[in-house]
Amino acid sequence: MRVLLIRLSSLGDVVLATAAVEALAEDRLDVEIHVLTKPAFREVFRNHPAVARCLEWEPGEGLASLADRVRRGGYDRVVDLHGNLRTRALRALTPRVRWSRYRKGSVRRRVAVWLRKPALLDRTHVVDRYVRALAPLGVRPVRRLPRVFPAEADYGRVEALLRASGWAGQPLIALAPGARWATKVWPETHWMDLVSRIRGEGRGFPVVIGGAGDRDLAARVLAGGPGANLAGETSILETAAVLERCEVLVTNDSAPLHLATAVGTRVVALFGPTVTGFGFYPLGPLDRVLERPEPCRPCSLHGGDRCRLGTLSCLEGVYPETVCEELALGEGAP
């Protein structure tokens, strides 16, 4: 049996889609798994032992061309883990191919945002929704965790970058201060305070990860002491290799959270405009989400460019000392 899984973007969602790969490979030993994603996220599936082929939806490629590739792929089933207009149009253009799709719960989320009522959400994690989409293939509705597979070269480059930054083998604490949306970003002064506390209490060597656009922020967060600024320096799987070396990740509600889950690293996540009820919370038994029950939350599905109230109290009110307390609680955990 040949199956195509589709998840086009964004990075965190694509990482979480590997949970569906895990479930399908575990329950259907006769399956040949292909995935379709955007070129920027192909690396997520590199080295995955259960993925036979990764297709890319190239920039500028029309729906008709892609539909032709899907028709010629010989797929017994296509599973839509994205559920947007493009994937629905692709389904309409391949009527002879059997499709399944996952239930996003978009209407419920939008109503919860509109009414500011997180209690309306059922907190079903997106990985569980992905796995349920595989039910027509006989896959059990049992939670699987996402997984990614850095190569030896990824670990080697990470080791070299850390050593060049002054790391001498002490425990590593990862920090991800950036995010795509401004309202998801914990205040810069809080990040600086946290780094100062990590250093002062001897908790470990801080390592900042993120994209190239986060590099200046990372430099300011680390100013005045030891640490590694790896923002913009590592690929997706190299970032996963960094996280695998770390004791814990402190992060905004952004993609590094899910990469950490995929390599088994503990997470302390800072949630502001979004809420765990959307289904993108960390999954580890020792993971923690720090948030404030503000009456204006949730204020958006994905975050925004600015706080509508001009206060960002949902994140301002999560203090660095609280984060440090969570770091201490996790010390020595298996």
C-alpha positions in Angstrom: 0.0 0.0 0.0 1.3 3.4 -0.9 0.1 6.4 1.1 0.7 10.2 0.6 0.6 12.5 3.7 0.2 16.2 3.0 1.3 18.9 5.4 2.6 22.0 3.6 3.5 24.4 6.5 4.4 25.9 8.9 7.5 24.4 10.5 5.9 23.4 13.9 2.9 21.9 12.1 5.1 19.9 9.8 7.2 18.6 12.7 4.0 17.5 14.4 2.9 15.7 11.3 5.7 13.2 11.8 3.5 11.8 14.5 1.2 10.6 11.7 4.2 9.0 10.0 5.0 7.2 13.3 1.5 5.9 13.7 1.1 4.7 10.1 4.5 3.0 10.1 3.7 1.3 13.4 0.2 0.0 12.6 0.6 -0.8 8.9 3.7 -2.7 8.2 2.7 -3.0 4.5 2.7 0.7 3.9 5.0 2.8 1.7 4.9 6.4 3.0 5.3 9.4 0.9 4.9 13.0 2.2 4.2 16.3 0.4 5.4 19.6 1.9 7.0 22.9 0.9 10.7 22.9 0.0 11.6 24.8 3.1 10.4 22.0 5.3 11.7 19.0 3.4 14.5 18.6 5.9 12.0 17.6 8.6 11.6 14.3 6.9 15.3 13.8 6.0 16.7 10.6 7.5 13.2 9.4 8.7 13.3 5.7 8.4 9.6 5.4 7.6 9.5 8.0 4.8 10.2 6.5 1.4 9.9 9.7 -0.5 9.4 13.4 0.1 7.6 15.4 -2.6 7.8 19.2 -2.7 5.2 21.7 -3.8 7.5 24.0 -5.7 7.0 27.7 -5.7 5.0 28.7 -8.7 3.8 25.2 -9.5 0.2 25.2 -10.4 -2.5 22.9 -9.0 -3.0 21.1 -12.3 0.7 20.1 -12.4 0.7 18.9 -8.8 -2.6 17.0 -9.3 -1.0 15.2 -12.3 1.9 14.2 -10.1 -0.5 12.9 -7.4 -2.5 10.9 -10.0 0.7 9.4 -11.4 1.9 8.5 -7.9 -0.1 5.3 -7.7 -1.5 6.2 -4.2 -4.0 4.0 -2.5 -4.8 6.8 -0.2 -4.0 10.5 0.2 -4.3 11.9 3.7 -4.8 15.7 4.0 -3.2 16.9 7.2 -3.4 20.6 6.2 -7.0 21.2 5.3 -6.8 24.5 3.4 -8.2 25.8 0.2 -5.3 24.5 -1.9 -5.4 21.0 -0.6 -9.2 20.9 -1.0 -8.8 22.1 -4.6 -6.1 19.4 -5.1 -8.6 16.8 -3.9 -11.2 18.0 -6.4 -8.7 17.7 -9.2 -7.9 14.0 -8.3 -11.4 12.5 -8.0 -10.3 8.9 -8.7 -7.8 9.0 -5.7 -9.2 8.0 -2.3 -8.7 10.8 0.3 -8.9 11.3 4.0 -8.6 14.5 6.0 -8.1 15.6 9.6 -10.6 17.6 11.5 -9.0 21.0 12.3 -11.7 22.3 14.7 -11.3 25.7 13.0 -14.9 26.9 13.7 -14.6 26.1 17.4 -11.3 27.9 17.7 -12.6 31.0 15.9 -15.6 31.2 18.1 -13.4 30.8 21.2 -11.3 33.8 20.0 -14.3 35.9 19.1 -16.0 35.3 22.5 -12.7 35.1 24.5 -13.9 31.8 25.9 -11.1 29.2 26.1 -13.5 26.9 27.9 -15.2 26.3 24.6 -12.1 24.4 23.3 -11.7 20.7 23.8 -7.8 20.8 24.0 -7.5 17.9 21.6 -3.9 17.9 20.6 -3.2 18.3 16.9 -1.1 15.1 16.8 -4.2 13.2 18.0 -6.2 14.8 15.2 -3.6 13.8 12.7 -3.6 10.2 13.9 -7.5 10.0 13.8 -7.3 11.0 10.2 -5.6 7.7 9.6 -8.6 5.6 10.9 -9.7 4.6 7.4 -6.3 2.9 7.0 -6.8 0.8 10.2 -4.6 2.9 12.4 -5.4 2.9 16.1 -6.4 6.2 17.7 -3.5 6.1 20.1 -1.2 9.2 20.6 2.2 9.0 19.0 4.9 11.6 19.5 6.5 13.4 16.6 10.1 12.4 15.8 12.9 13.8 13.7 16.3 12.3 13.0 19.4 14.5 12.9 22.4 12.8 11.3 25.9 12.5 12.7 27.0 15.4 10.6 24.4 17.6 12.3 25.6 16.6 15.7 29.2 17.2 14.7 28.5 20.7 13.4 26.6 21.6 16.6 29.4 20.4 18.7 31.8 22.6 16.8 29.6 25.7 17.1 29.1 25.2 20.8 32.8 24.7 21.4 33.6 27.8 19.4 31.1 29.8 21.6 33.0 28.8 24.8 31.0 25.8 25.9 33.2 23.5 28.0 30.8 20.6 28.6 28.5 22.1 31.2 24.7 21.5 31.1 23.0 23.3 28.2 19.8 25.4 28.5 18.1 26.3 25.2 16.3 29.6 24.8 14.0 30.5 21.9 13.2 34.2 22.4 11.8 34.8 18.8 8.5 34.1 17.2 6.8 34.9 13.9 4.2 37.1 15.6 5.2 40.0 17.9 2.4 39.3 20.4 3.8 35.8 21.1 7.2 37.2 22.2 8.0 37.2 25.9 9.4 40.7 26.7 13.1 41.1 25.9 13.9 42.4 29.4 12.4 39.2 30.8 14.7 37.1 28.6 17.7 39.1 29.7 16.7 38.7 33.4 16.2 35.0 32.9 19.7 34.6 31.3 21.2 36.6 34.2 19.5 34.3 36.7 20.6 31.1 34.8 24.2 32.4 35.0 24.0 33.6 38.6 22.5 30.4 39.9 24.9 28.2 37.9 22.1 26.4 36.1 23.9 25.9 32.9 25.3 27.4 29.6 22.6 29.3 27.8 22.1 28.6 24.1 19.9 30.8 22.0 18.3 29.3 18.9 16.1 30.8 16.2 16.1 32.1 12.7 18.4 34.7 11.1 15.9 37.4 12.0 16.4 36.6 15.7 20.2 37.0 15.7 20.2 40.6 17.0 17.6 39.8 19.7 19.7 36.7 20.7 22.8 38.9 21.0 21.0 41.3 23.3 19.6 38.5 25.4 23.1 37.0 25.9 25.0 40.3 26.3 27.4 40.5 29.2 28.3 36.9 29.7 28.9 33.4 28.4 26.5 31.8 26.0 26.1 30.6 22.4 24.2 32.6 19.9 23.1 30.0 17.3 20.2 32.0 15.8 20.4 31.8 12.1 23.4 29.4 12.3 21.7 26.1 12.2 19.4 24.1 9.8 16.2 22.5 11.1 17.9 19.2 11.9 20.9 20.9 13.4 18.6 22.9 15.6 17.0 19.6 16.6 20.5 18.3 17.4 21.1 21.3 19.6 17.9 20.7 21.5 18.6 17.1 22.0 21.8 18.1 23.8 20.0 20.5 26.1 18.5 19.8 29.5 15.5 22.0 28.8 14.1 24.5 26.3 12.5 27.8 27.4 10.4 29.1 24.4 7.6 31.2 23.2 4.6 29.4 21.6 6.6 28.7 18.4 8.2 26.0 16.3 11.1 25.1 18.6 8.6 23.9 21.1 7.6 21.1 18.7 11.2 20.3 17.7 12.1 19.8 21.3 9.2 17.4 21.7 10.4 15.5 18.6 13.8 14.9 20.3 12.6 14.3 23.8 13.8 17.5 25.4 11.8 19.0 28.3 9.9 22.3 27.5 8.9 25.3 29.5 6.6 27.2 27.2 5.4 30.8 27.5 1.8 31.3 26.2 0.2 34.7 25.7 -2.3 35.4 23.0 -2.8 31.7 22.2 -4.0 29.0 24.6 -3.4 25.3 25.1 -6.9 24.6 24.1 -5.9 25.2 20.5 -4.1 21.9 20.7 -0.4 22.9 20.2 0.8 22.5 23.8 4.0 20.6 24.7 3.5 16.9 25.2 6.2 15.7 27.5 5.3 14.5 31.1 7.6 17.1 32.6 6.7 19.9 30.2 5.1 23.1 31.5 3.1 25.9 30.0 3.3 29.2 31.9 0.4 31.6 31.2 -1.9 34.1 32.9 -5.7 33.7 32.8 -6.3 37.2 31.3 -9.9 37.9 30.2 -8.7 39.0 26.8 -7.3 35.6 26.0 -7.3 34.0 23.5 -7.1 37.1 21.3 -6.0 35.5 18.1 -5.5 32.1 16.4 -1.8 32.6 15.7 -0.7 35.8 17.3 -0.5 39.3 15.9 1.7 42.3 15.2 0.6 44.2 18.3 -1.4 43.8 21.5 -4.9 45.3 21.0 -4.8 46.7 24.5 -1.3 47.9 24.2 -0.2 46.1 27.4 0.7 42.5 26.5 -0.1 41.8 30.1 -0.6 38.1 29.3 3.2 37.7 28.8 4.5 40.7 30.8 2.9 39.1 33.9 4.9 35.8 33.5 8.0 36.6 35.5 11.5 35.3 35.0 11.6 34.1 38.6 8.7 31.8 37.9 10.5 30.4 34.9 13.6 29.7 37.1 11.4 27.9 39.6 10.2 25.6 36.8 13.8 25.0 35.7 14.7 24.0 39.3 11.7 21.7 39.5 13.0 19.8 36.5 16.6 19.3 37.7 17.6 15.7 38.1 14.4 14.5 36.4 15.0 11.3 34.3 
